[in-house]
């Protein structure tokens, strides 16, 4: 395979690492920041050691995208009554599946687009959830 494969691989593994760390640490904004920094640093360093600079940049970018993208999902699940352990186990299992599929060519690139789209959808939906109640509160 070519360089595009390893860049996509490290991008996908970065997203998976970000998702995993967001599952473990993402209950609060400080945890999201820590998950973002840890995932970006860890996968970026692995990419630099194992492959090269483009892979390191892709891994760091993927780690940040994964952590920031899944953090709203983790916070929403916990706010709706999910336990921190149960949420971490379920989202962590999803992260392992993401890591396994990252070895399929070009899937890492799809992750880099799909995970932020998921976060945007969750944020839009949360804003509409209580829209009717705001109208009632004005009277």
DRENTIDREN-64888 format. One record per residue (C-alpha): y, x, z; residue in three letters. Coordinates in pm, whole numbers, plus 50000, padded with zeros to 5 digits. Layout:
# DRENTIDREN-64888
YXZala;...
# end
This chain:
# DRENTIDREN-64888
500005000050000unk;503605010549980unk;506515015250213unk;507314978250193unk;504014970950367unk;504644993550666unk;508224981150700unk;506944945250698unk;504164954550940unk;506554969251195unk;508954940351143unk;506124915751220unk;504874935951516unk;508434937651646unk;508784899951626unk;505464895951808unk;506524920452080unk;509834902252119unk;508054868952150unk;505674883152410unk;508434898452620unk;510564867052592unk;507574847252717unk;507264869853018unk;510954875553095unk;512874848352912unk;513384822753185unk;517034832753231unk;519694848553012unk;519294882153188unk;515574880953114unk;516294873752749unk;518594903852733unk;515974925752899unk;513254912852664unk;515464919452362unk;516284954852465unk;512724963452569unk;511144949552252unk;513674966552025unk;513284999852204unk;509484999052226unk;508714989051869unk;511555010351734unk;510155040751912unk;506635032951792unk;507895029651436unk;509735062751459unk;506705080751602unk;504075065651374unk;505815060351043unk;509495068450993unk;513075057151018unk;512855025350803unk;509895013251005unk;511695021351330unk;514745001451224unk;512564972351109unk;510594972851435unk;513734973151647unk;515284945251444unk;512064924951465unk;511874929451841unk;515414916851886unk;514884887551648unk;511634877451819unk;513054878152170unk;516294860352086unk;514534835251863unk;511934823852114unk;514074824852427unk;515484789452373unk;511934776152340unk;510864792952663unk;513954780752851unk;513524745352716unk;509864744552815unk;510664755953168unk;513594731653197unk;511314702753104unk;508874710453382unk;506664737553237unk;505524763753481unk;506514799553418unk;502874810653417unk;501734783553178unk;504644789352943unk;504064826852947unk;500354822252874unk;500884798452584unk;503754817152422unk;502014850252493unk;498904837852313unk;501094827852020unk;502574863052022unk;499084877951994unk;498374855651694unk;501674866551540unk;500714902951592unk;497344897551425unk;498904880651122unk;501554908051095unk;498894929450926unk;498814905450631unk;501184918750363unk;504664902950361unk;504054880750666unk;506374901950881unk;509234893350648unk;508444856350687unk;508494860051066unk;511964875451053unk;513244843550888unk;511074817251057unk;511614826651422unk;515454824651411unk;515154792051215unk;513024778351499unk;515694788351751unk;518444772151544unk;516454739951521unk;515874739351897unk;519584744551965unk;520604717051720unk;518094692951864unk;519194699852221unk;522774691152132unk;521724657451987unk;519454648252277unk;522224635652504unk;524774625252241unk;524504588252331unk;525004595252699unk;528274613452628unk;529634582452456unk;528804561452760unk;530404586552997unk;533844583452832unk;534364547452945unk;
# end
